[in-house]
Amino acid sequence: MKFSESLQKLLPFGYLFLVVMGILKESVFYYQIGINILKYSTIMDILISPIATLTAHPIILIAVILVIVFSYAFPASLSKRSHKQWVQKILGLKNNIELSDEVLGNHITNLFIKFLTIGLLAFFVGIGIGEGIALSQRIMTDKLKYNQKLNYSSGDSEQIYLISSNSVYYFYLAKGNKAIKISPIGAIKSIEFTNNRMLQ
């Protein structure tokens, strides 16, 4: 079986793995600020969580692409040196044994999957932990920048720091209050970005 054919068969499992990584990242992030995000998420939120994470910032997307490229390039480079002893040890092969292209391809595919799994797991969990720690510290030290204005359907409004949102809820902190608020989308009329640095 060719390497490319193996990858095509693994694509559905790859997306399922990304969904699990997205859930794990969100759970780790929200846990650090005292929220069980799964209680406030719909099935659609869970399914699009990896896409939302990847498109949150260009650097994140670039980093994931680099992880995938490295996970592919390293095993591919090993396949060209399969006759060397140190390569055979990495692949878990017996020394000085000639392998067919199919057997070698299977070993390379398995190594690619291992590298990619470990790389993405470390990446997503690392983002969740890092963002959670950074946010909780900014909340405790009162270093948040309240760059949004939330307008309620009732006509009231308040200056907020928007943590995040999904298809059902907004998660935010109001200026002068360290308590995290969770409001249903139906209760919000609009959000104004009062200090949008991207447009300045």
KEMIFI-552509 format. One line per 4 residues: number of its first residue (from 1); their letters; for each residue x, y, z of C-alpha. Coordinates in steps of 0.1 Angstrom, whole numbers, plus 5000, padded with zeros to 4 digits. Example, Ala and Ser with C-alpha at 12.3 -4.5 7.8 and 13.67 -1.06 7.14 Angstrom:
1> AS> 5123:4955:5078; 5137:4989:5071
# end
This chain:
1> MKFS> 5000:5000:5000; 5014:5034:4990; 5019:5061:5016; 4994:5084:4999
5> ESLQ> 4968:5057:4999; 4973:5051:5036; 4968:5088:5043; 4936:5089:5023
9> KLLP> 4921:5061:5044; 4932:5079:5076; 4916:5113:5067; 4882:5106:5084
13> FGYL> 4900:5094:5116; 4922:5125:5113; 4892:5148:5115; 4878:5128:5144
17> FLVV> 4911:5132:5161; 4911:5170:5154; 4876:5172:5170; 4888:5154:5201
21> MGIL> 4919:5178:5202; 4896:5208:5199; 4874:5196:5227; 4904:5189:5249
25> KESV> 4919:5223:5242; 4887:5241:5250; 4881:5220:5281; 4916:5226:5294
29> FYYQ> 4913:5264:5287; 4879:5269:5303; 4887:5246:5333; 4914:5271:5344
33> IGIN> 4887:5298:5348; 4862:5275:5365; 4839:5267:5335; 4829:5233:5322
37> ILKY> 4825:5243:5286; 4808:5210:5275; 4778:5221:5296; 4775:5252:5275
41> STIM> 4783:5237:5240; 4761:5222:5213; 4771:5194:5190; 4778:5219:5163
45> DILI> 4802:5238:5186; 4820:5206:5193; 4823:5196:5156; 4837:5230:5145
49> SPIA> 4859:5235:5175; 4891:5224:5157; 4883:5247:5128; 4876:5276:5152
53> TLTA> 4909:5269:5169; 4929:5268:5136; 4914:5300:5123; 4916:5319:5156
57> HPII> 4950:5334:5146; 4972:5330:5115; 5002:5320:5138; 4982:5290:5151
61> LIAV> 4974:5278:5115; 5010:5283:5104; 5022:5263:5135; 4998:5234:5128
65> ILVI> 5009:5233:5091; 5046:5232:5103; 5038:5203:5127; 5021:5184:5098
69> VFSY> 5050:5191:5074; 5076:5180:5099; 5056:5149:5107; 5055:5140:5070
73> AFPA> 5090:5152:5060; 5109:5134:5088; 5095:5098:5081; 5098:5105:5043
77> SLSK> 5135:5114:5047; 5140:5082:5068; 5125:5061:5041; 5154:5072:5018
81> RSHK> 5179:5060:5043; 5162:5027:5053; 5194:5008:5047; 5212:5025:5076
85> QWVQ> 5212:5009:5111; 5201:5039:5130; 5171:5044:5107; 5161:5007:5111
89> KILG> 5162:5011:5149; 5139:5041:5148; 5115:5022:5125; 5117:4991:5148
93> LKNN> 5132:4969:5121; 5158:4942:5123; 5192:4951:5111; 5203:4945:5075
97> IELS> 5169:4932:5062; 5157:4941:5028; 5121:4954:5029; 5096:4956:5001
101> DEVL> 5082:4990:4993; 5048:4981:5008; 5063:4970:5041; 5086:5000:5043
105> GNHI> 5056:5022:5034; 5036:5008:5063; 5064:5014:5087; 5068:5050:5075
109> TNLF> 5030:5056:5077; 5029:5044:5113; 5058:5066:5122; 5041:5096:5105
113> IKFL> 5009:5089:5125; 5028:5087:5158; 5047:5119:5151; 5016:5138:5140
117> TIGL> 4995:5125:5170; 5021:5135:5196; 5027:5168:5178; 4991:5178:5176
121> LAFF> 4983:5166:5211; 5012:5187:5226; 5002:5217:5204; 4965:5218:5213
125> VGIG> 4969:5210:5250; 4998:5235:5252; 4976:5262:5237; 4947:5254:5261
129> IGEG> 4970:5255:5291; 4989:5286:5280; 4958:5306:5272; 4941:5296:5304
133> IALS> 4970:5305:5326; 4975:5338:5308; 4938:5347:5311; 4934:5337:5348
137> QRIM> 4965:5357:5357; 4952:5388:5339; 4919:5385:5357; 4935:5381:5391
141> TDKL> 4959:5410:5385; 4932:5432:5369; 4952:5436:5336; 4924:5430:5312
145> KYNQ> 4916:5455:5284; 4879:5461:5281; 4877:5468:5244; 4841:5458:5238
149> KLNY> 4808:5473:5246; 4779:5449:5252; 4744:5461:5244; 4717:5441:5259
153> SSGD> 4682:5436:5244; 4668:5454:5274; 4686:5486:5264; 4713:5484:5291
157> SEQI> 4750:5483:5281; 4784:5477:5298; 4820:5477:5289; 4834:5442:5288
161> YLIS> 4863:5419:5281; 4850:5392:5257; 4866:5358:5265; 4848:5339:5238
165> SNSV> 4815:5329:5224; 4798:5299:5208; 4765:5293:5190; 4745:5297:5223
169> YYFY> 4765:5318:5248; 4788:5348:5253; 4815:5344:5280; 4828:5377:5293
173> LAKG> 4838:5399:5322; 4823:5433:5329; 4846:5462:5338; 4851:5465:5375
177> NKAI> 4839:5430:5382; 4861:5399:5383; 4831:5375:5381; 4828:5357:5347
181> KISP> 4794:5362:5332; 4777:5338:5307; 4749:5353:5287; 4726:5336:5261
185> IGAI> 4730:5351:5227; 4693:5360:5226; 4698:5384:5255; 4724:5404:5236
189> KSIE> 4715:5430:5210; 4750:5438:5198; 4787:5440:5207; 4807:5471:5198
193> FTNN> 4845:5469:5194; 4853:5502:5209; 4891:5498:5205; 4898:5476:5175
197> RMLQ> 4936:5477:5172; 4934:5460:5138; 4917:5490:5123; 4940:5516:5139
# end
